[in-house]
């Protein structure tokens, strides 16, 4: 079990907003897996070379989810159950989920 203070450095979900590595030391790689988030979500993410390498969530109940963009100024590719679904933009993005759905978020690649 991760102590609460360490979890808050890696990941926060208060006020209905997911925030990734908000208080983690700059330049320090990290990762976490299946931490519980408010709203019945299990969340995993990696941080490597000062960049979030990807975000994975499992929705246990299905509801709307808001994410603070971990890639400021870049659009985000949202994948639902391993199928490309949509592109999100902005500082904070809200999207719907369904019960049992697996969602990944990654920066949108230039094409």
LOBA-669118 format. One record per atom (N, C-alpha, C): x, y, z; residue in three letters. Coordinates in steps of 0.02 Angstrom, whole numbers, plus 32768, in hexadecimal, padded with zeros to 4 digits. Layout:
<rs>
XYZALA...
</rs>
This chain:
<rs>
802A7FC58000UNK800080008000UNK802C803E8000UNK801A806F7FD7UNK804080AE7FD2UNK802780DE8008UNK805580FD802EUNK803F8130805EUNK801B8169803AUNK7FE98185805AUNK7FBF81B8803CUNK7FE781F38021UNK801A820A8045UNK80418243802DUNK806682337FEDUNK808081F77FE7UNK80A381E37FAAUNK807181DE7F70UNK803781C17F7DUNK800481BD7F49UNK7FF082027F30UNK7FE882327F5DUNK7FD582767F49UNK800A82977F1FUNK804982847F28UNK807F829F7EFEUNK807B82827EB7UNK806782427EB2UNK806382207E72UNK8022822E7E4CUNK7FEC82347E72UNK7FAA82357E52UNK7F7782527E82UNK7F4C827E7E68UNK7F17829C7E8FUNK7ED582977E69UNK7E9E828E7E8FUNK7E5D82897E6EUNK7E2782B07E94UNK7E3A82DF7EBEUNK7E0883057EE3UNK7DE483367EB5UNK7DAA834D7EC9UNK7D80837A7EA2UNK7D6D835E7E5DUNK7D72831B7E56UNK7D5E82FC7E17UNK7D8F83057DDDUNK7DCC831C7DEBUNK7DFE83287DB7UNK7E3A82FA7DC3UNK7E4D82D37D90UNK7E8982AA7D95UNK7EC682D57D84UNK7EF882D37DAFUNK7F3682F87DA5UNK7F7082C77DACUNK7F9E82C67D7CUNK7FD482967D7AUNK801782B57D8CUNK803982987DBDUNK807B82AE7DD5UNK807C82F87DE7UNK804983127E0AUNK8044835A7E17UNK807983747E47UNK8093834A7E74UNK80C383617EA6UNK810283367EA5UNK810E83147E6DUNK814782E87E69UNK818683107E57UNK81C083007E74UNK81FD83257E66UNK820F83257E1BUNK821E835F7E00UNK823083667DBAUNK826D833B7DAAUNK826B83177D74UNK82A382EE7D5EUNK82A782A97D7DUNK827982997DAAUNK827882587DCBUNK8244822B7DA9UNK825A81F47D8BUNK822C81C67D6BUNK820081A47DA0UNK81C381927D8DUNK819581717DBBUNK8160814C7D94UNK813E811F7DB7UNK810480FD7D9BUNK80D980E47DD4UNK809980DD7DC5UNK806C80BF7DF6UNK803880967DD1UNK801C80667DF3UNK7FEB803B7DD4UNK7FAE802F7DFFUNK7F7580327DE0UNK7F3480257DFEUNK7F2780487E40UNK7F3480887E42UNK7F2080B07E7CUNK7ED780C37E74UNK7EB380C27EABUNK7E6C80D27EAAUNK7E62811D7EA7UNK7E3581327E7AUNK7E2481797E71UNK7DDC81847E84UNK7DCD81C07E9AUNK7D8781D27EA9UNK7D5C81C47E6BUNK7D2081AB7E76UNK7CF2819D7E3FUNK7CF681557E26UNK7D1781297E4CUNK7D1C80E27E3BUNK7D4680D47DFCUNK7D8480EE7DFDUNK7DB380E37DC8UNK7DF380C57DE5UNK7E1480997DBFUNK7E5680817DCEUNK7E85809E7D9AUNK7EBC80BD7DB0UNK7EE580E47D83UNK7F2E80CF7D88UNK7F5180CD7D4FUNK7F9880BE7D4BUNK7FB880F27D1DUNK7FF881027D29UNK801B81317CFEUNK8067812A7D08UNK808C81417CD6UNK80D681417CD8UNK80F081877CCCUNK812881977CEBUNK814B81D67CDFUNK819381C57CD0UNK81AB81D77C95UNK81EF81C77C81UNK820D82047C5EUNK824882187C74UNK826B82517C57UNK823F828F7C55UNK821D829C7C8DUNK81F282D77C97UNK81B482D87C6DUNK81A1829F7C4FUNK8167829B7C24UNK813A82617C3AUNK80F982707C40UNK80CA823A7C4FUNK80C7820D7C12UNK80D381CC7C1CUNK80D9819D7BE4UNK8098817C7BD1UNK806381897BF4UNK8023816B7BE3UNK7FF981617C22UNK7FB981627C1AUNK7F8B815C7C52UNK7F5981267C41UNK7F4C80FA7C72UNK7F1C80C47C6AUNK7EE980C87CA2UNK7EAA80C47C92UNK7E7580C57CC5UNK7E44808D7CB9UNK7E2880757CEFUNK7DF180447CEBUNK7DB780637D11UNK7D7E80687CEFUNK7D4280857D0DUNK7D19804D7D2CUNK7D10804F7D6EUNK7CEB801A7D90UNK7CA080257D8EUNK7C8A80647D8AUNK7C4280727D8CUNK7C2980997D50UNK7C5480B97D2BUNK7C3F80E37CF3UNK7C2481257D0BUNK7C43815A7CF6UNK7C2E819E7D04UNK7C5A81CE7CDDUNK7C50820E7CE5UNK7C7B823E7CC4UNK7CBD82457CEAUNK7CF282517CC6UNK7D3582587CE3UNK7D5582967CC7UNK7D7582BE7CF1UNK7D9982F97CDBUNK7DE382EE7CE9UNK7E0D82FF7CB8UNK7E5582F67CBDUNK7E7883387CB1UNK7EA783487CDDUNK7ED483817CD2UNK7F07836A7C9EUNK7F0D838E7C67UNK7F3983797C30UNK7F8183727C48UNK7F9D83357C48UNK7FE2832C7C5DUNK8015833E7C27UNK7FFC834E7BECUNK802583647BB4UNK800E83AA7B9FUNK801E83DD7BC6UNK800384207BBAUNK800B84377B72UNK7FD484517B56UNK7FD4846B7B12UNK7FCF84377ADCUNK7FCE83F77AEDUNK7FCA83C27ABBUNK7F8683A07ABEUNK7F6B838D7A84UNK7F2D83667A85UNK7F3B83207A9FUNK7F0782FF7AB8UNK7F0D82BD7AD5UNK7EE3828B7AADUNK7F0282517AA0UNK7EDF821A7A7EUNK7EC081EE7AB3UNK7E7E81E57AB2UNK7E5A81BA7AE1UNK7E4981797ABEUNK7E5A81427ADEUNK7E4C80FF7AC3UNK7E1E80DC7AF4UNK7DE880BE7ADAUNK7DB880987B03UNK7DBD804E7AF2UNK7DCD80257B24UNK7DD27FDD7B1AUNK7DFD7FCC7ADDUNK7E367FED7AD8UNK7E697FE27AA3UNK7E537FF97A5EUNK7E2080247A5AUNK7E0A803F7A1AUNK7E0D808B7A1DUNK7E2F80A979EBUNK7E3380F279E9UNK7DED810F79EAUNK7DE181407A15UNK7D9E815A7A1DUNK7D9881A47A0CUNK7DC281CE7A29UNK7DBA82167A1FUNK7DF9823B7A32UNK7DFB827A7A1DUNK7E3282A67A30UNK7E1682DC7A5EUNK7E3982E87A95UNK7E24831A7AC6UNK7E5583547AC5UNK7E3D838F7AD2UNK7E6983CA7AD4UNK7E5883F57B10UNK7E88841D7B25UNK7E7C844C7B5BUNK7EA6843D7B98UNK7EA1846A7BC9UNK7EC584627C08UNK7EA6842C7C33UNK7E63842A7C32UNK7E3D83F57C54UNK7E0A83D97C23UNK7E0483977C22UNK7DD683777BF4UNK7DA883487C1AUNK7D6983477C08UNK7D37831B7C27UNK7D1C82EB7BF3UNK7D1682AB7C06UNK7CFB82797BD8UNK7CD282477C01UNK7CA482277BDFUNK7C7981F47BFFUNK7C9C81B07BFDUNK7C8B81867C2EUNK7CA381417C2FUNK7C6981137C3DUNK7C7280D37C2EUNK7C3F80A17C3DUNK7C5C806D7C6DUNK7C3280497C8FUNK7C4780177CBFUNK7C757FE37C9DUNK7CAE7FD67CBBUNK7CDD7FA57CA2UNK7D087FBC7C68UNK7D047FFA7C55UNK7D2980147C1CUNK7D7280237C2FUNK7DA080127C01UNK7DE780217C09UNK7DF8805B7BDAUNK7E16808F7BF5UNK7E2680CA7BCEUNK7E7180D97BD5UNK7E9080E97B9CUNK7ED581007B9EUNK7ED781467B81UNK7F05816E7B9CUNK7F1081B27B84UNK7F5981B87B72UNK7F6781D97B3AUNK7FAB81E47B22UNK7FAC82247AFAUNK7FE682457AF5UNK7FE782807ACBUNK7FDA826D7A82UNK7FB482977A5FUNK7FA4828B7A18UNK7FE4829279F0UNK7FF4825F79C8UNK80308261799FUNK8023828B7961UNK805882AD794AUNK805382D4790DUNK804E82A578D1UNK801F82B278A4UNK80178286786AUNK801C82AD782BUNK
</rs>
